């Protein structure tokens, strides 16, 4: 799923770009090329890659062309599925790719070679990785943009990474960008499913309520479809079961991502922030612009083309924006088509 949010720059707000050396050039001891430094990012892309290495091997020319044409300032990626650095039994380094075995070195080389080729060489990349090939996020920011701070946890601690590498938070002069890969709710009330998701949603609510000093753009695979309009077949997803299991709480019944409990908690994150006067509401940028259901382009996840999920779709990827940014949303489009379509 690929799409972007592009706020319109207000009249009189543009400043003449200053010139600053490239960080990479300084590190390598080369001549430092001049880079036009921009004040804030204006165009954004979010994508659940479902294994970035696999995309490099299978779909990189298409994705490279897409990025070249779209020219986003920020690229938020989820499900990187690359392991963090650190040998077996040793503490992991979630901000670095694993390279202590021949296979991991080869995979790292493949990935970094792709990210150094056009147009990705114009971006600086931050990683937040799990210990194994699971979950993980990445954030690519154009080198002409200089984040004031990049954190990897919901409490804003720079050095601390969320378990499984699910969070990257970049702070700029005028706004913050939060890239998250939300854990799947699962089908049963177990420690690694319902309870984990409930804790995640609670922490997200606490984060957005407390982050009121600057407008926020929250994007990524949020693993929830908020309203009936956000799924192709509401009745099907509401009644979905796995192996006949029915949770004891009716609000936990149904397709993960479309249970009533998840949808209520997500709504609370968007609406209960009214207690913060500086940042009273959050808006779903796509739904803010697209009021009607679109059966062709309105969903970011599609079920297996074989079986009962054929033709069933959900919108689980979002751009959520603060009240102060909603009037600056110029476009928010979905470019991916899911498993059934190109």
C-alpha positions in Angstrom: 0.0 0.0 0.0 1.4 3.3 -1.1 0.0 6.7 -0.7 0.9 10.3 0.4 -0.2 13.3 2.4 0.8 16.7 1.1 0.1 19.8 3.1 -0.1 23.0 1.2 2.6 25.5 2.2 0.9 28.7 3.5 1.5 32.0 1.8 4.5 33.9 3.1 5.8 30.9 5.0 8.5 29.9 2.5 12.0 30.9 3.4 15.0 31.1 1.1 16.8 27.7 1.5 20.2 27.8 3.2 23.2 25.8 2.1 24.6 23.0 4.3 27.1 20.2 3.7 25.9 16.6 3.2 26.2 14.5 6.3 27.4 11.5 4.2 30.1 13.5 2.4 31.5 14.7 5.7 31.6 11.2 7.1 33.4 9.8 4.1 36.0 12.6 4.1 34.9 13.6 0.5 34.2 17.0 -0.7 31.0 18.2 0.9 28.3 18.9 -1.7 25.9 21.7 -1.1 22.4 20.6 -0.1 19.4 22.9 -0.1 17.9 22.6 3.4 14.1 22.7 3.6 12.2 23.8 6.7 9.6 21.1 6.7 8.5 18.0 4.7 5.4 18.5 2.5 4.9 15.1 0.8 4.7 11.7 2.5 4.5 8.1 1.6 3.7 5.1 3.7 4.1 1.5 2.7 3.8 -1.9 4.3 6.6 -3.7 2.4 5.9 -7.2 3.8 9.7 -7.9 3.7 11.8 -5.1 2.2 14.4 -7.5 1.0 11.8 -9.4 -0.9 10.6 -6.2 -2.5 14.2 -5.3 -3.5 14.6 -8.7 -5.2 11.1 -8.7 -6.8 9.6 -5.2 -7.2 12.4 -2.7 -6.9 12.3 -1.2 -10.4 8.6 -0.6 -10.1 9.0 0.9 -6.6 12.0 3.0 -7.7 10.0 4.5 -10.6 7.1 5.1 -8.3 9.2 7.0 -5.8 11.0 8.9 -8.6 7.7 10.1 -10.0 6.0 10.9 -6.7 9.2 12.4 -5.1 8.1 12.2 -1.5 10.0 14.1 1.2 9.5 11.2 3.7 9.0 7.5 3.2 7.7 5.5 6.1 8.0 1.7 5.7 6.6 -1.1 7.9 7.3 -4.8 8.0 10.9 -4.4 7.0 11.6 -7.9 8.3 15.3 -7.5 8.6 17.1 -8.7 11.8 18.9 -6.3 14.1 22.7 -6.4 14.4 24.2 -8.5 17.2 25.6 -12.0 17.3 23.7 -14.9 18.9 23.3 -14.5 22.6 24.6 -10.9 22.6 22.6 -7.7 23.0 21.0 -6.6 19.8 21.4 -3.2 18.1 17.9 -2.4 16.6 19.2 0.6 14.7 21.6 -1.4 12.6 21.2 -4.3 10.2 22.6 -7.7 11.1 25.9 -8.5 9.3 27.8 -11.0 11.4 27.2 -14.0 9.2 27.8 -14.6 5.5 24.1 -14.7 4.7 23.3 -11.6 6.7 26.2 -9.7 5.2 25.0 -10.6 1.7 21.4 -9.6 2.5 22.6 -6.3 4.0 24.7 -5.6 0.9 21.7 -6.3 -1.4 19.5 -4.0 0.6 22.0 -1.2 1.1 23.0 -1.3 -2.6 19.3 -0.8 -3.5 19.0 2.1 -1.1 22.0 3.8 -2.4 20.8 3.8 -6.0 18.6 6.5 -7.5 16.3 7.9 -6.2 17.0 6.5 -2.7 20.5 7.9 -2.5 18.8 11.3 -1.8 17.5 10.0 1.5 18.9 9.3 4.9 17.5 6.1 6.5 16.7 5.2 10.1 16.0 1.7 11.1 14.1 0.2 14.1 14.4 -3.6 13.9 13.3 -6.7 15.7 15.8 -9.4 16.8 14.7 -11.7 14.0 13.1 -11.3 10.5 9.9 -10.0 12.0 8.1 -6.7 12.0 10.5 -3.7 12.0 10.1 -0.2 10.5 12.3 2.2 8.5 12.1 5.9 7.9 13.6 7.6 4.8 14.0 11.4 4.9 15.4 13.5 2.2 18.8 14.8 3.0 17.7 18.4 2.4 15.5 17.9 5.5 17.1 17.8 8.9 15.0 16.3 11.7 15.7 17.9 15.1 15.4 14.5 16.8 14.6 10.9 15.8 13.2 8.6 18.5 12.3 4.9 18.4 9.7 4.6 21.2 6.4 6.1 22.2 7.9 7.7 25.3 10.3 9.8 23.1 13.5 8.1 24.3 16.0 8.3 21.5 18.0 5.2 22.4 15.2 3.0 23.4 13.5 1.0 20.6 10.0 -0.4 20.9 9.9 -4.2 21.0 9.8 -5.6 17.4 10.9 -2.2 16.1 7.4 -0.8 15.7 8.0 2.9 16.1 10.0 5.7 14.6 9.3 9.3 15.5 10.9 12.2 13.7 10.6 15.7 15.0 11.0 18.7 12.7 10.8 22.4 13.4 7.1 22.7 12.7 5.7 19.1 13.1 6.3 15.5 14.1 6.0 12.4 12.0 5.2 9.1 13.7 5.7 5.9 11.7 4.1 2.8 13.4 3.5 -0.8 12.6 0.6 -1.8 15.0 0.5 -5.4 16.3 -2.3 -7.5 14.9 -5.1 -8.1 17.4 -5.3 -11.8 16.7 -8.3 -14.1 17.1 -8.0 -15.2 20.7 -7.7 -13.4 24.0 -4.1 -14.4 24.7 -1.0 -12.6 26.0 0.5 -12.2 22.5 -2.8 -11.0 20.8 -5.7 -9.3 22.5 -3.8 -8.1 25.6 -0.9 -6.9 23.5 -3.1 -4.9 21.3 -5.0 -3.4 24.2 -1.8 -2.2 25.8 -0.6 -0.8 22.5 -3.8 1.2 22.0 -3.6 2.5 25.5 0.0 3.7 25.0 -0.9 5.3 21.7 -3.7 7.2 23.4 -1.4 8.5 26.1 1.2 9.5 23.4 -1.1 11.6 21.3 -2.7 13.3 24.3 0.7 14.3 25.6 2.1 15.3 22.2 0.3 18.6 21.9 3.2 21.1 21.5 3.6 20.4 17.8 1.2 19.1 15.1 1.5 15.4 14.4 1.3 13.3 11.3 0.8 9.6 12.3 1.1 7.1 9.5 1.7 3.4 8.8 0.0 0.1 9.0 -2.3 0.7 12.0 -4.0 -2.7 11.6 -7.6 -1.4 12.2 -10.5 -0.5 9.9 -12.3 2.3 11.8 -15.8 2.4 10.2 -18.0 0.2 8.0 -17.0 2.2 5.0 -13.4 1.1 5.6 -14.1 -2.5 4.7 -15.6 -4.0 1.5 -18.0 -6.4 3.4 -18.8 -5.2 6.9 -21.2 -8.1 7.8 -18.6 -10.7 6.7 -15.8 -9.2 8.7 -18.0 -8.6 11.8 -19.0 -12.3 11.8 -15.6 -13.8 10.9 -14.2 -16.6 13.0 -11.1 -18.7 13.2 -11.7 -22.4 13.7 -15.0 -21.7 15.2 -13.6 -19.8 18.2 -15.9 -17.2 19.7 -14.3 -14.8 22.3 -16.2 -14.4 25.6 -16.5 -10.7 25.1 -18.8 -9.9 22.1 -16.8 -6.7 21.3 -13.8 -8.9 20.6 -15.6 -11.0 18.0 -14.9 -10.7 14.3 -12.0 -10.1 12.0 -8.8 -8.8 13.6 -8.7 -5.1 12.8 -12.5 -4.9 12.6 -13.6 -6.0 16.1 -15.8 -3.5 17.9 -13.3 -3.2 20.7 -10.5 -2.2 18.4 -12.6 0.3 16.5 -13.8 1.9 19.7 -10.2 2.3 21.0 -9.1 3.8 17.7 -12.0 6.2 17.8 -10.9 7.2 21.3 -7.4 8.0 20.1 -8.8 10.3 17.4 -11.5 12.0 19.4 -10.6 12.0 23.1 -7.6 14.2 22.6 -10.0 17.2 23.0 -8.6 17.6 26.5 -5.5 19.0 24.9 -6.3 22.6 23.8 -3.3 22.8 21.6 -4.1 19.7 19.6 -7.9 19.0 20.1 -8.6 16.4 17.4 -7.0 14.0 15.0 -8.3 13.4 11.5 -8.1 10.5 9.1 -6.7 12.3 6.2 -8.0 9.9 3.5 -11.5 9.8 4.9 -11.5 13.6 5.4 -11.1 13.9 1.6 -12.9 10.8 0.4 -16.4 10.7 1.9 -17.8 7.8 -0.3 -16.8 4.2 -0.4 -14.6 3.3 -3.3 -14.7 -0.4 -4.1 -11.7 -0.2 -6.5 -9.2 2.0 -4.8 -10.5 2.5 -1.3 -8.8 -0.3 0.5 -5.2 -1.2 1.3 -5.4 -4.9 2.2 -7.0 -7.7 0.1 -7.7 -11.3 1.2 -6.3 -14.4 -0.4 -7.6 -14.6 -4.0 -8.5 -18.3 -3.3 -11.1 -19.1 -0.7 -13.7 -17.2 1.3 -11.6 -14.0 1.5 -11.6 -13.6 -2.3 -12.7 -10.0 -3.0 -12.8 -9.0 0.6 -10.8 -5.9 1.5 -9.9 -3.6 4.3 -8.3 -0.2 4.8 -5.8 -0.6 7.6 -3.1 1.9 6.5 -3.5 5.6 7.4 -2.4 9.1 7.6 -3.7 10.7 10.8 -3.2 14.4 11.1 -3.6 17.0 13.8 -6.4 19.5 13.8 -3.9 22.2 12.8 -2.9 20.3 9.6 -6.3 19.2 8.3 -6.9 22.3 6.2 -3.5 21.9 4.6 -4.2 18.4 3.3 -4.1 18.7 -0.5 -4.2 15.0 -1.5 -4.2 11.6 0.2 -4.4 8.7 -2.2 -3.8 4.9 -2.2 -1.7 3.6 -5.0 -1.3 0.0 -4.0 -4.0 -2.5 -5.0 -3.5 -5.5 -2.7 -2.8 -9.1 -3.3 -5.5 -9.6 -6.0 -4.5 -6.8 -8.3 -1.3 -5.2 -9.6 
